[in-house]
């Protein structure tokens, strides 16, 4: 029986360190404590990943990560990343289930408790990293997952009563799993692009072409009005960076009053990432012809920061035309010292 299916995306990570001094290139008045903007990369036909750092001094640093992950998210502590466990089988990415945390200096992988039996469509961590919310399914006996073609991962379910699908809350470090909401097992469009409020009580999720608020405490949902499809909570909990599909604009929403919105201008199609001080958004900027001409695919991107107070955009040094596929985020400069 045909079951779950999603696209196995390539991973690429480029990390941009934010220095302590202001510069015209960065366009910053203050820096978020030597934190960095980041992107994570899977090397082709290997079982290793790669982290590239673009410090303000222009000296690019590349770190090889001897593990395979996808859908990478950066920890709030700036010293780790999280991702879905995958492996490379003859050049095809295969999901192996569960989440791992990769810590740096030294590099090591630690399984996230309670996630090993979960097939994952989307996930998000609380600011304290003491809770993770996962949209997906809980695998039991009778469920087989594997790659059947180059387009992604498929799961065959022998007995549907042995699979529980929906939204799950996992408390850390105990690994205690609680199913918050249920969904049809063959509709993994439910609760995608998750973002968790700093205290971990409320999630933002994409459901179809709409944005929803999910009250995890009371297991209730409420649509967010307006033409927005995805949203990302700021670390201080005051703002939501939201955008429609296609992501042609970014709207800054007051988390205390969703009717208060500011248009921050055009945006690339990738999800923006908040800096740890909730002052900047990291964006991918595509420049026609500047980075070359590509047929049917996006060319390399350049990393850009958007100051939500002034609206000013600044290019990340040394990132020009050097970012291709992956997930962005912020990381501490300490990991490359």
Backbone bond lengths (Angstrom), bond angles and torsions (degrees), N, CA, C in turn:
res aa  C-N    CA-C-N  psi(-1)  N-CA   C-N-CA  omega(-1)  CA-C   N-CA-C  phi
1 X - - - 1.469 - - 1.525 108.96 -
2 X 1.311 117.88 130.69 1.467 119.87 179.75 1.512 109.01 -70.07
3 X 1.319 116.62 133.43 1.454 119.71 -176.73 1.500 112.18 -122.41
4 X 1.326 114.80 -116.25 1.449 119.97 -172.83 1.518 110.39 -80.00
5 X 1.324 115.07 146.66 1.455 119.94 178.85 1.514 109.28 -151.07
6 X 1.307 115.81 132.50 1.447 119.81 169.57 1.511 108.83 -149.77
7 X 1.283 114.35 166.49 1.458 120.48 -177.21 1.524 109.40 -80.82
8 X 1.343 117.17 128.94 1.462 121.65 177.60 1.525 108.00 -84.64
9 X 1.310 115.87 98.54 1.460 120.40 -174.06 1.508 112.14 -79.64
10 X 1.329 115.36 153.69 1.448 120.45 172.27 1.521 108.19 -76.08
11 X 1.294 116.08 153.68 1.447 120.29 -179.24 1.520 109.55 -115.95
12 X 1.313 116.45 138.16 1.462 120.27 173.00 1.502 108.10 -147.55
13 X 1.331 118.07 133.70 1.436 118.81 179.13 1.500 111.27 -128.58
14 X 1.292 116.76 127.90 1.438 122.89 175.11 1.507 106.55 -123.58
15 X 1.299 118.46 129.13 1.446 120.70 -174.53 1.507 110.05 -110.01
16 X 1.302 116.76 134.19 1.436 121.34 -178.35 1.509 109.59 -114.18
17 X 1.311 117.20 114.77 1.451 120.46 -179.96 1.511 110.53 -80.70
18 X 1.323 115.40 137.15 1.445 121.38 176.54 1.513 107.98 -99.17
19 X 1.301 117.97 117.75 1.451 121.59 -176.66 1.509 112.45 -82.07
20 X 1.321 116.28 175.99 1.451 120.60 -176.01 1.520 112.75 -86.03
21 X 1.314 117.49 -17.52 1.459 120.09 -178.65 1.508 111.02 -103.47
22 X 1.336 116.15 145.34 1.457 120.34 178.90 1.522 109.91 -76.32
23 X 1.322 116.61 150.99 1.461 120.89 176.25 1.505 108.75 -147.84
24 X 1.329 116.62 159.02 1.454 119.32 -179.05 1.519 110.81 -69.81
25 X 1.340 117.18 -28.53 1.458 119.47 178.23 1.517 110.60 -67.66
26 X 1.334 115.26 -44.45 1.464 119.49 179.57 1.520 111.24 -75.85
27 X 1.349 116.52 -33.30 1.455 119.34 -177.90 1.510 111.89 66.39
28 X 1.345 118.61 32.79 1.448 122.02 -175.32 1.519 110.91 -112.65
29 X 1.328 117.09 140.72 1.453 122.05 174.36 1.516 111.13 -89.03
30 X 1.305 116.40 -28.17 1.459 121.07 176.95 1.515 108.00 -149.76
31 X 1.319 117.21 154.25 1.459 120.88 -176.53 1.516 110.15 -108.97
32 X 1.340 118.08 144.32 1.457 121.13 -179.45 1.518 112.61 -76.50
33 X 1.336 116.08 68.07 1.459 123.14 171.29 1.524 113.33 54.18
34 X 1.317 116.64 48.46 1.460 121.77 176.67 1.525 112.54 59.35
35 X 1.344 116.92 30.75 1.450 120.58 173.88 1.521 109.91 -86.59
36 X 1.339 114.77 165.86 1.449 119.94 -174.05 1.513 112.04 -133.05
37 X 1.326 114.92 154.01 1.451 120.66 172.22 1.518 108.26 -90.03
38 X 1.339 118.03 145.47 1.454 117.65 -167.89 1.516 115.16 -142.13
39 X 1.335 113.96 157.87 1.467 124.14 176.01 1.526 109.28 -144.78
40 X 1.322 118.16 143.91 1.461 121.76 -170.59 1.523 111.48 -118.96
41 X 1.356 118.41 136.95 1.469 121.31 -168.84 1.524 113.14 -127.65
42 X 1.338 115.79 135.09 1.456 121.36 171.90 1.521 108.43 -96.85
43 X 1.312 116.28 129.65 1.459 120.88 178.06 1.527 109.23 -78.35
44 X 1.312 117.09 137.64 1.462 121.85 -176.05 1.528 111.74 -63.26
45 X 1.337 114.93 134.58 1.471 122.38 174.92 1.528 113.73 57.94
46 X 1.310 116.54 32.15 1.461 120.96 175.10 1.517 108.28 -134.66
47 X 1.323 115.88 175.00 1.461 120.74 172.75 1.519 109.80 -113.65
48 X 1.330 115.67 39.26 1.451 121.54 175.49 1.521 110.20 -128.32
49 X 1.322 115.63 155.80 1.450 122.69 175.37 1.528 108.65 -113.28
50 X 1.323 116.19 177.83 1.455 119.61 -176.63 1.521 109.76 -146.43
51 X 1.306 115.75 136.11 1.451 122.46 178.04 1.525 108.04 -119.18
52 X 1.333 116.73 120.54 1.461 121.47 -179.01 1.517 109.32 -111.12
53 X 1.326 116.38 129.21 1.455 121.80 -176.57 1.521 110.12 -113.01
54 X 1.329 116.09 132.62 1.462 121.89 178.09 1.523 109.18 -111.90
55 X 1.320 118.12 84.90 1.471 120.19 179.87 1.526 111.59 -66.95
56 X 1.343 117.27 161.11 1.467 120.41 179.47 1.525 113.79 -60.44
57 X 1.351 117.57 -24.93 1.463 119.41 -179.31 1.526 112.34 -77.34
58 X 1.338 116.47 -4.16 1.455 120.65 175.70 1.504 115.47 88.07
59 X 1.324 118.61 -4.99 1.457 121.76 179.99 1.525 109.67 -86.24
60 X 1.313 117.16 101.97 1.454 122.02 -176.76 1.526 110.86 -67.30
61 X 1.324 115.62 136.13 1.462 122.23 178.10 1.521 108.29 -118.75
62 X 1.333 117.05 127.68 1.459 121.93 178.15 1.515 109.72 -117.21
63 X 1.329 115.88 129.60 1.459 122.02 -179.62 1.528 109.04 -116.42
64 X 1.306 117.02 129.44 1.462 121.26 174.85 1.520 109.13 -86.98
65 X 1.326 115.90 129.04 1.467 122.04 179.22 1.526 107.20 -108.56
66 X 1.339 118.48 116.34 1.471 120.78 -172.11 1.528 114.06 -80.71
67 X 1.326 117.14 40.93 1.462 122.85 179.37 1.520 108.02 -141.49
68 X 1.347 115.57 165.95 1.451 120.81 175.62 1.521 109.32 -115.80
69 X 1.332 116.83 129.00 1.459 123.28 176.69 1.520 108.41 -137.82
70 X 1.338 116.84 164.82 1.453 121.34 168.78 1.524 108.77 -140.78
71 X 1.323 116.20 166.82 1.470 122.78 -177.45 1.527 110.80 50.27
72 X 1.311 115.37 54.41 1.457 120.88 -173.25 1.525 111.84 -72.23
73 X 1.349 115.64 137.76 1.467 123.23 173.94 1.518 107.62 -125.98
74 X 1.320 115.77 146.65 1.454 120.41 -175.98 1.517 110.90 -98.16
75 X 1.340 115.89 134.79 1.450 121.51 -178.38 1.515 111.82 -67.08
76 X 1.332 115.94 148.83 1.461 120.71 -178.80 1.517 112.43 -65.31
77 X 1.339 117.42 -21.41 1.464 120.07 179.28 1.526 112.34 -76.76
78 X 1.328 117.24 -9.69 1.449 121.10 178.30 1.510 114.41 74.29
79 X 1.308 118.04 9.71 1.453 121.45 -176.39 1.527 113.18 -122.64
80 X 1.322 116.40 10.52 1.456 119.10 -175.75 1.521 110.17 -155.09
81 X 1.332 116.15 164.21 1.457 122.40 171.21 1.524 108.10 -132.09
82 X 1.315 115.65 155.07 1.457 122.81 175.67 1.515 109.12 -118.46
83 X 1.320 116.70 150.63 1.449 119.55 176.83 1.516 112.38 -165.16
84 X 1.327 115.53 165.81 1.461 122.12 177.78 1.522 108.42 -80.13
85 X 1.313 116.57 133.50 1.466 121.48 -178.98 1.522 111.20 -68.93
86 X 1.319 115.79 127.75 1.465 121.36 175.96 1.518 108.50 -139.02
87 X 1.315 115.27 167.41 1.458 121.24 174.19 1.517 108.83 -137.03
88 X 1.312 116.49 160.24 1.460 121.61 179.43 1.527 108.94 -102.87
89 X 1.326 116.61 113.41 1.459 122.08 177.96 1.521 109.17 -111.58
90 X 1.335 115.73 100.46 1.471 121.25 179.33 1.528 112.01 55.89
91 X 1.332 115.10 42.20 1.451 120.32 177.09 1.508 115.26 84.82
92 X 1.340 118.41 1.58 1.459 122.73 179.61 1.523 108.75 -111.26
93 X 1.342 116.81 129.94 1.456 121.76 179.78 1.519 109.53 -76.73
94 X 1.330 116.60 124.83 1.466 121.44 179.98 1.518 109.67 -120.30
95 X 1.325 115.70 127.10 1.459 122.30 178.84 1.527 109.21 -73.14
96 X 1.340 116.65 128.79 1.469 120.35 178.58 1.525 112.23 -106.94
97 X 1.338 117.83 0.02 1.452 121.44 175.60 1.520 113.41 88.77
98 X 1.331 115.23 147.08 1.457 120.80 175.40 1.516 113.25 82.22
99 X 1.330 114.19 168.40 1.456 122.35 179.45 1.520 110.65 -112.06
100 X 1.325 115.22 153.39 1.459 121.45 171.85 1.517 109.56 -129.67
101 X 1.321 114.82 152.00 1.452 122.38 172.05 1.527 107.92 -107.80
102 X 1.328 116.88 127.49 1.454 121.18 176.41 1.527 108.23 -105.05
103 X 1.318 116.11 119.13 1.455 122.32 178.17 1.523 108.96 -101.63
104 X 1.325 116.41 152.85 1.461 121.86 -176.75 1.528 111.38 -114.71
105 X 1.337 113.81 156.01 1.474 122.28 178.68 1.534 113.49 55.50
106 X 1.330 117.87 70.24 1.456 127.45 -1.64 1.532 111.37 -85.23
107 X 1.344 115.66 164.01 1.457 119.86 179.07 1.516 109.57 -76.09
108 X 1.326 116.27 127.28 1.459 120.69 175.70 1.521 109.03 -152.77
109 X 1.320 115.72 153.40 1.461 121.61 179.92 1.517 109.53 -108.85
110 X 1.342 116.26 132.22 1.461 122.55 -179.52 1.525 108.03 -125.29
111 X 1.342 119.45 121.64 1.464 120.63 177.31 1.530 111.01 -61.79
112 X 1.325 116.83 141.40 1.460 121.01 176.62 1.522 108.21 -82.55
113 X 1.337 118.07 119.27 1.475 121.05 -176.24 1.528 112.31 -56.17
114 X 1.336 115.10 140.97 1.454 121.61 175.06 1.509 115.76 83.99
115 X 1.348 118.38 -2.35 1.467 120.05 -175.25 1.521 113.85 -106.13
116 X 1.334 118.26 -5.36 1.465 120.72 -172.31 1.522 113.24 -60.23
117 X 1.331 118.25 -33.69 1.462 121.58 -177.82 1.524 113.00 -94.82
118 X 1.320 116.06 10.71 1.460 119.61 -177.76 1.525 111.27 -102.65
119 X 1.335 116.41 127.44 1.452 121.45 165.97 1.516 106.78 -85.19
120 X 1.323 118.28 133.16 1.463 120.88 -165.63 1.520 111.53 -118.96
121 X 1.350 115.47 126.97 1.461 121.97 173.53 1.520 110.08 -96.90
122 X 1.331 117.38 -38.13 1.457 122.16 179.27 1.525 107.76 -155.49
123 X 1.340 116.85 152.68 1.463 119.97 177.76 1.520 109.91 -150.32
124 X 1.347 115.36 159.09 1.463 121.26 176.59 1.522 108.66 -154.42
125 X 1.355 115.45 142.57 1.459 121.84 179.43 1.522 110.14 -104.85
126 X 1.341 115.43 151.97 1.456 120.72 172.72 1.520 108.97 -73.44
127 X 1.340 116.92 164.52 1.459 121.37 -178.14 1.527 111.49 -62.23
128 X 1.329 116.72 -33.68 1.460 121.07 178.66 1.516 113.16 -83.03
129 X 1.344 116.58 -1.75 1.465 123.11 -179.28 1.523 112.29 55.16
130 X 1.347 115.27 30.72 1.458 120.75 177.67 1.531 111.54 -105.68
131 X 1.325 115.75 6.01 1.460 120.71 179.07 1.520 109.04 -154.28
132 X 1.333 116.11 141.56 1.456 121.01 172.63 1.526 108.11 -130.14
133 X 1.324 116.24 137.60 1.460 122.35 176.16 1.515 107.60 -109.49
134 X 1.330 115.81 132.03 1.461 121.68 -175.14 1.520 109.90 -127.82
135 X 1.321 115.57 130.79 1.452 122.23 169.27 1.522 106.95 -97.89
136 X 1.332 116.49 122.94 1.455 118.62 -177.39 1.510 111.59 169.38
137 X 1.306 115.48 -139.61 1.465 120.23 -177.01 1.521 110.12 -144.62
138 X 1.318 114.80 150.57 1.463 121.64 178.31 1.520 107.89 -98.89
139 X 1.337 115.77 117.18 1.460 121.18 -175.13 1.520 110.90 -85.87
140 X 1.334 115.33 134.56 1.447 121.59 172.59 1.522 108.13 -126.39
141 X 1.321 118.76 -168.25 1.466 121.11 -179.92 1.519 109.75 -62.36
142 X 1.331 115.70 148.43 1.457 120.15 178.16 1.514 114.13 93.13
143 X 1.345 117.58 2.29 1.456 120.79 -179.01 1.522 109.14 -113.88
144 X 1.303 116.16 125.88 1.465 121.15 179.49 1.524 109.14 -119.88
145 X 1.335 116.62 130.40 1.464 120.88 178.94 1.513 109.92 -120.42
146 X 1.311 116.29 141.99 1.456 120.12 177.64 1.500 110.79 -171.76
147 X 1.297 116.59 174.62 1.458 121.85 179.50 1.519 108.84 -94.94
148 X 1.329 116.70 125.26 1.460 120.01 -179.84 1.521 112.50 -106.57
149 X 1.331 117.03 -17.22 1.458 119.95 175.39 1.521 108.67 -157.09
150 X 1.311 115.77 -179.87 1.466 120.16 -173.23 1.524 113.17 -75.73
151 X 1.333 117.94 -7.12 1.458 119.73 -175.18 1.513 113.49 -84.22
152 X 1.314 119.56 -16.86 1.456 118.37 -179.73 1.502 113.66 161.52
153 X 1.338 114.93 -162.51 1.451 123.47 -174.95 1.518 109.72 -102.53
154 X 1.312 117.15 137.02 1.462 122.19 179.33 1.528 108.81 -127.43
155 X 1.323 115.78 146.01 1.455 120.45 176.25 1.519 109.32 -123.24
156 X 1.312 116.08 137.08 1.465 121.60 174.79 1.517 107.97 -105.36
157 X 1.313 116.72 127.72 1.454 121.83 -176.99 1.520 108.80 -108.85
158 X 1.338 116.49 114.86 1.451 120.28 -179.05 1.509 112.04 -72.50
159 X 1.319 117.34 -40.31 1.463 121.84 -178.63 1.521 107.39 -136.63
160 X 1.343 116.80 109.21 1.464 120.80 -173.98 1.521 112.76 -61.59
161 X 1.356 118.24 -22.86 1.463 119.99 179.98 1.518 111.34 -69.84
162 X 1.319 117.86 -12.02 1.452 121.33 -179.17 1.520 112.61 -95.56
163 X 1.335 116.86 5.64 1.458 121.24 -179.84 1.529 108.62 -125.70
164 X 1.334 115.37 129.73 1.464 120.86 178.65 1.520 107.76 -113.26
165 X 1.328 116.69 121.49 1.459 121.21 -174.78 1.520 110.61 -115.82
166 X 1.331 115.42 148.40 1.451 119.92 178.58 1.504 112.68 146.78
167 X 1.331 115.60 -143.07 1.458 122.55 -177.94 1.530 108.75 -112.49
168 X 1.319 115.75 127.90 1.465 121.96 -175.60 1.530 110.60 -120.48
169 X 1.317 115.55 143.37 1.460 122.68 175.35 1.527 108.22 -113.50
170 X 1.334 116.64 127.53 1.465 121.72 179.77 1.522 108.35 -119.75
171 X 1.329 116.61 122.52 1.456 121.80 177.71 1.522 109.21 -87.19
172 X 1.336 116.27 138.68 1.453 122.07 -178.52 1.526 110.74 -119.40
173 X 1.329 117.51 144.62 1.474 127.37 10.44 1.531 114.70 -92.20
174 X 1.343 117.96 6.05 1.467 119.59 -174.68 1.525 112.37 -67.59
175 X 1.332 118.02 -30.92 1.462 120.99 -176.90 1.512 113.14 80.56
176 X 1.331 117.31 17.01 1.465 121.29 178.65 1.523 110.42 -68.45
177 X 1.346 116.39 126.22 1.461 122.32 -175.50 1.522 110.02 -105.89
178 X 1.324 116.02 132.37 1.466 121.34 174.42 1.517 108.62 -131.28
179 X 1.342 116.64 127.77 1.457 119.56 175.89 1.518 108.65 -82.17
180 X 1.335 116.48 119.95 1.462 121.86 -176.65 1.521 111.01 -88.11
181 X 1.345 116.69 -46.54 1.452 122.05 -177.87 1.527 109.29 -136.06
182 X 1.326 116.12 153.99 1.464 121.42 178.20 1.521 109.93 -110.38
183 X 1.334 115.18 151.93 1.461 120.12 176.64 1.512 108.98 -145.62
184 X 1.327 115.52 167.03 1.462 120.49 175.06 1.524 108.47 -66.14
185 X 1.322 116.44 138.44 1.453 120.44 -173.68 1.520 113.56 -70.12
186 X 1.323 118.05 -14.57 1.453 119.06 -179.45 1.527 111.57 -111.48
187 X 1.327 115.98 19.35 1.457 120.91 177.37 1.520 108.31 -125.15
188 X 1.351 116.16 78.66 1.450 118.01 -178.48 1.524 112.15 -88.32
189 X 1.362 116.23 22.04 1.459 119.38 169.95 1.522 110.49 -81.73
190 X 1.346 116.75 -12.48 1.456 120.59 -179.27 1.517 111.19 -72.14
191 X 1.328 116.03 132.28 1.467 123.55 173.71 1.531 112.30 54.30
192 X 1.301 115.29 58.67 1.459 120.41 174.42 1.519 110.88 -96.75
193 X 1.338 116.60 173.29 1.473 123.29 177.19 1.521 111.35 48.48
194 X 1.323 116.77 52.15 1.462 121.75 -175.42 1.527 112.33 -67.51
195 X 1.336 115.85 144.33 1.459 123.54 170.36 1.516 106.80 -142.11
196 X 1.334 116.55 132.11 1.459 121.82 -173.11 1.523 110.44 -106.10
197 X 1.337 116.59 138.03 1.460 120.72 174.81 1.523 109.00 -61.90
198 X 1.340 118.65 154.69 1.466 120.47 -176.21 1.524 114.34 -54.06
199 X 1.342 117.68 -37.22 1.471 119.01 179.76 1.523 112.95 -83.07
200 X 1.336 117.22 -6.33 1.454 120.83 175.36 1.512 115.55 79.94
201 X 1.335 117.82 11.82 1.468 120.16 -177.42 1.528 113.61 -91.99
202 X 1.328 117.08 -22.76 1.465 121.21 -175.93 1.530 108.79 -132.70
203 X 1.322 115.96 140.21 1.459 121.00 178.18 1.519 109.88 -118.83
204 X 1.323 115.73 148.01 1.461 122.34 166.67 1.509 107.27 -98.76
205 X 1.333 116.92 137.45 1.464 120.07 -178.24 1.516 110.15 -147.10
206 X 1.328 115.60 146.44 1.457 121.42 173.89 1.521 108.70 -89.86
207 X 1.312 115.69 125.08 1.464 121.67 177.01 1.529 107.13 -123.98
208 X 1.338 115.79 108.44 1.457 119.14 -173.33 1.514 109.49 66.41
209 X 1.325 116.91 -120.14 1.461 120.66 178.04 1.526 111.81 -111.22
210 X 1.339 116.89 20.23 1.456 122.02 -178.10 1.526 111.20 -122.77
211 X 1.353 114.79 158.70 1.459 121.92 175.68 1.516 109.49 -100.48
212 X 1.337 116.25 135.16 1.452 121.80 -176.90 1.525 110.80 -125.86
213 X 1.347 115.55 147.18 1.453 122.49 169.64 1.524 107.66 -97.53
214 X 1.327 116.38 129.96 1.457 121.04 179.19 1.522 108.50 -114.82
215 X 1.318 116.55 115.73 1.465 122.38 175.15 1.528 106.99 -82.64
216 X 1.341 116.45 105.37 1.459 120.17 -176.06 1.516 112.75 -72.97
217 X 1.315 117.07 -26.35 1.464 120.95 -179.18 1.515 110.46 -70.82
218 X 1.330 116.80 -45.16 1.462 121.72 -176.51 1.524 113.56 -101.25
219 X 1.341 117.35 -0.28 1.466 122.97 178.55 1.524 111.82 56.03
220 X 1.342 115.81 48.68 1.455 121.57 178.66 1.529 109.32 -126.57
221 X 1.326 115.96 159.59 1.464 121.18 179.34 1.519 110.62 -128.91
222 X 1.336 115.75 154.42 1.463 121.39 178.28 1.522 108.58 -148.76
223 X 1.337 117.91 131.15 1.466 119.27 179.96 1.522 111.34 -70.78
224 X 1.333 116.19 147.56 1.457 122.08 173.64 1.524 107.04 -93.03
225 X 1.317 116.89 121.89 1.461 120.52 -176.59 1.520 111.08 -70.81
226 X 1.319 115.70 156.88 1.451 120.52 179.58 1.516 111.14 101.36
227 X 1.307 115.93 164.86 1.463 121.69 -175.73 1.528 111.48 -84.78
228 X 1.316 116.17 64.54 1.458 120.97 176.55 1.522 108.93 -125.81
229 X 1.329 115.88 142.30 1.457 120.64 -176.27 1.517 112.48 -113.83
230 X 1.339 117.61 -30.86 1.451 121.48 179.19 1.517 109.87 -132.48
231 X 1.330 115.90 154.40 1.450 120.61 178.87 1.515 111.18 -149.26
232 X 1.342 116.08 148.12 1.461 121.60 -179.77 1.522 108.68 -129.53
233 X 1.337 116.50 122.72 1.453 122.10 -179.10 1.527 110.89 -73.04
234 X 1.332 117.08 139.02 1.459 120.45 173.79 1.530 109.42 -74.31
235 X 1.345 117.89 152.43 1.477 120.22 -178.44 1.519 113.88 -59.00
236 X 1.340 118.16 -29.84 1.467 119.34 179.27 1.527 112.35 -86.34
237 X 1.321 117.83 -2.30 1.455 122.11 175.88 1.514 115.36 78.38
238 X 1.339 118.24 4.10 1.459 120.55 -175.58 1.526 112.93 -87.29
239 X 1.334 117.32 -23.89 1.458 120.65 -171.00 1.524 111.87 -132.48
240 X 1.316 113.95 157.10 1.463 121.78 170.84 1.523 107.52 -128.96
241 X 1.318 116.69 123.26 1.460 121.19 172.57 1.519 106.68 -87.88
242 X 1.316 117.44 114.17 1.469 121.96 -174.25 1.518 109.85 -123.27
243 X 1.334 115.15 155.03 1.456 119.38 -179.23 1.517 109.74 -154.46
244 X 1.340 116.62 151.28 1.467 121.22 177.55 1.509 110.13 -82.99
245 X 1.334 116.17 -176.09 1.460 121.38 171.94 1.528 108.15 -119.04
246 X 1.315 120.23 129.64 1.465 124.62 -5.64 1.520 111.01 -68.41
247 X 1.337 115.84 158.39 1.459 120.91 -171.48 1.532 110.83 -76.77
248 X 1.330 116.09 74.09 1.455 120.52 -177.74 1.522 112.53 -89.48
249 X 1.342 118.31 -19.05 1.466 121.98 -179.31 1.527 109.02 -138.28
250 X 1.330 115.50 157.19 1.465 121.41 170.49 1.516 107.57 -114.73
251 X 1.332 116.53 132.19 1.453 121.79 176.27 1.526 109.18 -115.52
252 X 1.314 116.81 132.40 1.448 122.09 176.32 1.524 107.66 -95.74
253 X 1.329 116.89 115.00 1.459 122.48 -176.77 1.522 109.41 -105.34
254 X 1.324 116.15 133.61 1.461 121.82 173.93 1.528 107.98 -71.82
255 X 1.332 117.50 117.27 1.465 120.58 -176.25 1.527 112.44 -66.40
256 X 1.339 116.86 -18.11 1.462 120.25 177.08 1.510 113.44 -87.09
257 X 1.325 117.22 -17.23 1.458 122.79 -179.81 1.515 108.11 -152.68
258 X 1.319 116.73 97.35 1.460 121.55 -173.21 1.526 113.47 -64.80
259 X 1.329 117.24 -12.48 1.466 119.67 178.09 1.525 112.03 -78.52
260 X 1.338 117.14 -14.80 1.461 121.84 179.74 1.524 109.21 -91.49
261 X 1.325 115.69 110.97 1.459 121.06 -175.34 1.525 110.94 -135.61
262 X 1.327 115.00 143.36 1.453 121.67 177.39 1.519 109.10 -123.55
263 X 1.319 116.83 130.50 1.461 122.33 177.83 1.528 108.25 -81.50
264 X 1.342 117.22 116.09 1.455 121.99 -178.93 1.524 112.40 -94.36
265 X 1.308 117.27 5.87 1.460 120.45 175.94 1.509 113.23 97.61
266 X 1.324 115.47 -169.96 1.456 121.86 -176.14 1.510 112.51 -66.28
267 X 1.323 114.38 154.06 1.462 120.20 -177.84 1.517 110.16 -141.01
268 X 1.342 117.48 151.61 1.458 120.56 171.82 1.518 110.05 -71.19
269 X 1.325 116.05 170.63 1.469 118.51 -175.38 1.515 113.01 -76.73
270 X 1.323 119.39 -10.94 1.453 120.64 179.23 1.522 111.38 -85.29
271 X 1.321 114.92 150.50 1.463 122.18 -179.55 1.525 110.67 -64.59
272 X 1.354 119.19 129.71 1.459 120.84 179.05 1.528 111.57 -74.82
273 X 1.329 116.34 162.98 1.460 121.60 -177.56 1.522 109.76 -128.13
274 X 1.325 115.55 132.32 1.463 121.63 -179.50 1.525 111.24 -77.43
275 X 1.348 115.85 141.49 1.458 119.84 169.71 1.526 109.02 -73.67
276 X 1.330 119.22 157.77 1.468 121.70 -176.92 1.528 114.53 -58.47
277 X 1.352 117.35 -25.69 1.463 119.93 179.65 1.528 112.90 -92.55
278 X 1.333 117.36 7.54 1.467 123.57 178.15 1.533 112.74 61.30
279 X 1.317 117.39 25.11 1.463 121.83 -178.30 1.528 112.31 -100.39
280 X 1.329 116.82 -30.28 1.465 120.71 -172.35 1.522 111.95 -127.34
281 X 1.325 114.23 152.61 1.455 121.94 170.79 1.524 108.28 -114.93
282 X 1.322 115.58 134.15 1.458 120.78 176.48 1.522 109.00 -91.39
283 X 1.332 116.32 128.28 1.456 121.82 -176.93 1.522 110.58 -124.70
284 X 1.322 115.33 155.80 1.467 121.91 171.08 1.518 107.29 -100.45
285 X 1.318 116.12 124.40 1.458 121.03 -178.44 1.521 110.19 -110.03
286 X 1.330 115.92 122.89 1.458 121.70 177.14 1.524 108.86 -102.19
287 X 1.329 116.63 127.72 1.452 122.17 -177.14 1.532 109.47 -118.44
288 X 1.316 114.87 111.61 1.457 120.73 -176.87 1.528 110.78 -58.62
289 X 1.335 115.55 127.32 1.466 125.21 177.41 1.537 114.05 75.68
290 X 1.345 118.54 -28.64 1.460 119.05 -175.61 1.519 112.15 -63.45
291 X 1.335 116.60 -36.03 1.461 120.83 -178.56 1.525 111.97 -102.53
292 X 1.341 117.10 13.96 1.441 121.11 179.96 1.518 111.34 110.66
293 X 1.307 116.82 174.84 1.460 122.81 179.50 1.524 108.22 -113.35
294 X 1.336 116.54 127.11 1.462 121.49 -176.60 1.520 108.90 -129.66
295 X 1.324 116.36 135.62 1.454 121.94 -179.36 1.519 110.16 -95.35
296 X 1.337 116.95 126.16 1.471 124.20 173.44 1.520 114.00 67.15
297 X 1.320 119.58 3.98 1.460 121.82 177.24 1.523 108.73 -138.38
298 X 1.341 115.20 157.39 1.457 119.70 175.33 1.520 109.48 -76.15
299 X 1.298 116.66 137.76 1.455 120.84 174.98 1.515 110.52 -77.41
300 X 1.326 116.97 -179.63 1.465 120.37 178.26 1.527 111.01 -60.79
301 X 1.325 115.59 148.98 1.458 121.65 -179.83 1.520 110.70 -107.96
302 X 1.317 114.85 169.01 1.460 123.16 174.25 1.517 107.86 -119.40
303 X 1.325 117.41 139.65 1.457 120.90 -179.61 1.523 110.59 -83.42
304 X 1.319 114.84 140.09 1.461 121.60 -175.20 1.524 109.38 -139.57
305 X 1.328 116.96 142.21 1.457 121.37 175.45 1.521 110.00 -107.15
306 X 1.332 115.19 139.82 1.456 122.11 177.51 1.518 108.66 -115.23
307 X 1.327 116.40 119.63 1.468 123.03 176.99 1.525 107.23 -80.79
308 X 1.337 117.95 114.44 1.466 119.77 -174.92 1.524 112.23 -72.29
309 X 1.346 118.35 -17.04 1.457 120.59 179.19 1.522 111.99 -81.91
310 X 1.331 115.76 -43.83 1.462 119.51 -177.53 1.520 113.58 -100.10
311 X 1.322 116.95 -19.16 1.458 121.26 -175.60 1.513 113.19 81.00
312 X 1.334 117.45 2.09 1.456 121.31 -177.58 1.526 111.00 -75.53
313 X 1.328 116.05 141.36 1.464 122.30 178.27 1.523 109.50 -112.37
314 X 1.332 115.85 138.54 1.465 121.41 -176.39 1.523 109.43 -133.75
315 X 1.323 116.44 136.85 1.456 121.94 179.36 1.524 110.53 -79.63
316 X 1.323 116.57 136.90 1.455 122.00 175.65 1.533 109.08 -73.23
317 X 1.326 118.66 126.98 1.464 120.27 -178.54 1.525 112.86 -57.11
318 X 1.309 115.15 138.64 1.463 122.77 172.82 1.525 114.19 70.18
319 X 1.337 117.71 7.11 1.468 119.28 179.93 1.524 112.01 -97.50
320 X 1.325 117.44 -1.19 1.459 121.41 -175.20 1.531 111.35 -55.34
321 X 1.342 115.88 117.59 1.471 123.40 175.89 1.535 112.24 59.69
322 X 1.340 118.18 29.30 1.463 120.02 -175.90 1.527 113.19 -117.96
323 X 1.324 118.07 3.22 1.455 121.34 -177.73 1.519 108.87 -117.07
324 X 1.320 117.31 126.11 1.461 120.09 -175.30 1.526 112.84 -115.47
325 X 1.335 119.00 -75.97 1.459 121.57 -176.73 1.518 109.45 -119.60
326 X 1.329 117.03 151.62 1.450 117.47 171.67 1.511 115.36 140.35
327 X 1.327 114.39 -156.73 1.452 123.21 -175.45 1.512 109.61 -128.77
328 X 1.324 115.36 136.08 1.453 120.99 -177.62 1.520 110.93 -95.94
329 X 1.330 115.65 166.51 1.450 121.57 177.70 1.516 110.02 176.13
330 X 1.327 116.76 -167.42 1.455 122.58 -179.37 1.516 109.65 -128.45
331 X 1.321 114.94 144.23 1.457 119.36 -176.71 1.526 109.29 -144.64
332 X 1.323 117.59 155.54 1.453 122.12 -177.76 1.522 111.41 -76.73
333 X 1.335 115.51 142.79 1.458 120.08 175.79 1.511 112.90 -66.01
334 X 1.318 116.92 -15.55 1.457 120.54 -178.85 1.529 112.50 -63.23
335 X 1.322 117.76 -26.03 1.468 119.35 -173.99 1.524 112.27 -72.61
336 X 1.330 117.53 -16.95 1.456 119.00 -178.89 1.524 112.21 -107.39
337 X 1.317 117.50 7.55 1.474 120.61 178.16 1.503 110.85 -83.28
